[in-house]
Amino acid sequence: MILYRTIDGLVVEHQGRAYEVEELLDTLIVRADLHAFLDQQIRGGYSSGPLDRSKLLAPIGSQEVWAAGVTYLRSRAARMAESKDAGGGDFYDRVYTAERPELFFKSLPHKVVGPGGAVGLRSDAIWSVPEPELALLINPRGQIVGYTIGNDMSSRDIEGQNPLYLPQAKVYNRSCALGPGILMTPQPLPKTTRIAIEIERAEQVAFAGETSLAQMKRPLEELVAYLYRDQQFPFGCFLLTGTGIVPPDSFTLEKGDTVRIGIEGIGLLVNPVN
């Protein structure tokens, strides 16, 4: 079952039909019986018919969005290459093999873009890319309760100048997209789960790539455990888990592009670039 946030409230989709959920996302996430409660909404609830996708919003309430970096070998190689002239390449090699993962704050809820919304480019960047990522929904007790699609927009030239510029390269208006909905399940996703991206420019495919969760170096539970050390998230949080797809160095996003990110079992997140 997939949970969606719409202009009319929360709905859960099951077998092609949408069922109203009389809860806010913030209160729903803290429920100990979350998945059983959603099952009950489907069995005994009212269905308004098929989901109206024109009403979708970003599936987020008051949750912070955090992110993990250098969790795939491909990401390690790209980050080392972009930072070598600044002397920072060794940092990414070391964090890939270190016990402690790279974790950073990504976005406040009001800056997150939903399905169909435009992601942004920094005005002072000349090399910008999307980063397609699996996003975890984690409850206040540190348990993974759902999965969605994330786009961690990044200004590679800014981070490449100095690793300490990472917050400026990663955190700005409309630098994060989530959606279209949240796959609500207590079960872990298969390692074979595919993540794919396609970038359209002038009705042509400018870049496409794919990977799978099998290419991720760190277990998802390890990333969550480090994030929740000495932290409190009363409404839970989202965690972007890193990217294994990196466009070539010659590629940069342009206004007017369209980014499509798909993850098996979750759906397709589509965002224009502006």
N, C-alpha and C positions, 0 to 999 in steps of 0.2 A: 504494500500500500504506500501511496505517495501523498504527503501532506503539502498543500498549497496555501499560500496566503493571497487573498484576493481583495478587491475593493469592498466586497461584502462580508469579509471575515475569512476564517479558516475553513477549508474543505479538505476531505480526504478522498482520494480517488481509488476505486477498487473495481477491477473488471470493467473499465470503461464508464463507470458512473461515479458522480461526485456526491458526497454526503457532507452535510453541514456539521461543523464542530463548534459547539457553543462554549468556546474557551479562547482566551488570548494565548498567543505563543508563549509568553513569559510564564503564565501559570501552568500551561500544559507541560512544559519541559520539566518542571520540578516534581511532577507526579511520579510516585514510585510504581504505579500501575499503568504507566504511559501506554504501552503497546496493547495491553488488555483493554484499556479504556477506548482506544481507537477502534479496536475490533468490535467493541460493543456499539460504537457509533455507526459502524457499517451494518451490523446485524439488525439493530433496532431503530436506526435513524431514518431521516427523510432524505431521499435522493431527488435532487433537482434536475436529474438527467446528466448528459455528458458535460464534462468540464468546459467552461467558457474561458478559453485561454487569453482572450482579449482583456480579461479583468485581472490578470496575474500581477502581483507585486513581488518585490524581493522577499524571500522567505525568512525574514528576520524581525525580531522584536527589539528588546533592549540589550541584546548580546553584543559583546565585543567580538571583533574578528582578529585572530592571531594567525601567524604563518610560520612554517618551518622552511628552512633553506638547505640546499645541498644534500638532498635525500636520495637523489638519483646520480649515477655515475655521469650521465650526460650533462647534468646541471653543474657538477663539479668541474668538468672540462671547460664548459662555457664560461663559468665565473673566473676560473684561473686565467683563461685567455684574455678576457676583457680587462683584467686588473694587473696583468703582468708589467705593463709600462709604469704603473704607479707603485710597483713593488708589493702589491697585495695578493698576488697569485698564490703564494704559499699559505695564506690564511685559509683559503677554501680547500686546499689539499688536506690541511690538518684537521679542519672541522668535519670533513667527510669521514675520517677514520677515528675521530675523537669519541670518547664515551658520551660527552654532553653534546646534544644537537644544537644547531642554530635555530633560535626562536625569536620572533620579533612581532611587535604590534603592527597590525595592518590597517584597521579601519574602525571608526565608530559607526553605529547603525545607520545614521542619517546620511552618510556618505556612500553607502552601498547601493549599487545599481542592480535592478532586477531584470528579468527577461524582457528583451525589446528596448531597454533603456540604453542610452549612449554612454560608453566608457570614454574616458578622457585621456588626452596627451598633455604632458607638461609643456608649457610654453617655452621653457629654457632647455629642453632636451632635443637632441637630434637623432637619437637611436632608441626607439621605443618598441617594446614587444609585449604580446600577451603571454601569460604563463598558465596553461590549462592544468588544473589541479583538482584532485579529490578533496572535498571539504567535509570535515567531521562536525556533526552536531553533538556536543558533549553536555550532559546535565551537570547541575551543581556538585554532584557527588563524584565527578570524574569518570562517568560511564558514557561510552559512545552509544547514542540512542538513534542516530540517523546519519544519512550521507547525502550530500548534494554536490553540485558542480561549482567550482570557483574559478575566477579569472583574476590572477594576481598581476595586474598591469605593472610594468617595470621600465624604468629609464636606464638602459644599460650603460650609456655613456657617462651618466652622472655617478653611478655606483663604481664604474671602472676607474674613474679619476681617483677615488679614495674609498676604501671600504667603510669609512666612517660616514660617508654620504648616503648610506643605505636608507635611512629614514626619508631623506628627500627624494630618493629614486623610487621609493615604494609607497609612500604615504602622501596622497594629495586627493583633491576632489575627484570622485568618480574613478578612482584607481582600483576599485574592487567590485566585481560582479558576482552574484550568487543566484542560483536557480536552476531550472524553473521551479522545482519542488524538492522536498526532502524525502528520500526513501527511508521510511521508518521501519527499522528492524533491529532486534537485539543480536542478530547473527552477523559475524564478520563477512565482508565481501570476499568472493573467491580471488585468489592470486591471479587468476587468468582474466580478471576484469579489465577490459580495454578502455583506454582514454584516447580520444582522437580530437584533432583540431583541423579546421579548414578556414583559411582567410581568403575572402573574396574581394577582388579589386576590379572595378570596371567590368563586372560580369564574368571575370576570369578567376581561376584559382591561383592566387599569388603564392600560397604556401599551404602545405598539408603535411601532417605527421601523426604518428600514433605510438603509444607505448602501453604497458600493462603494469598492474600493481606488483607483478613478479619482479620488476626491475627496481623496486624501491629497496633501499639498503636497510632502513630501520623499521621495526614493527610499529604499527600505528599506536599500540598501547604504550610503547616507550615514549613516543612524542607527547602523548597526553599526560603521562606520569611526570615528565619534566615540566610541562606547562603548568600543572597544578601544584607544583612544589611552592609552598609559601604564597599561594595565590588563592583568592576567593572570587567565584563567579556566581553570584546569587541567582542569576537567570540563565546560567550555563554560558557557553560560548561556542563560536565556530573556530575551527583550526584548519587552515589550508596546509596540505601535507607535502608541498614541493612539486616541482615539475620535472618530467623526464623528456620533454619535447622542447627543443630550442631551435628557432629558425637560424639560417646561416647568417654570418656577420654582415653580409651585404643587404640584409632585409631590415626594414623599419616600417612600422605602421604609418599609415597616412589617413588624414581625414577622409571620410567617405568609404573606408574599408568596412567589411562586415566580418565579425569573428564568430565562428560556430564551434562550440565545444560539446562533445558528446561523451557520456560515460554509460556503459552498459548497465541496464537496470534502473537508471535514473532518468535519462532523457537527453534533451538537447538545449543548451543555453546559447541564445543568439543575441548579439549586441552589435549595433553599429558603432563606429569610431567617430568621435567629434572633438 
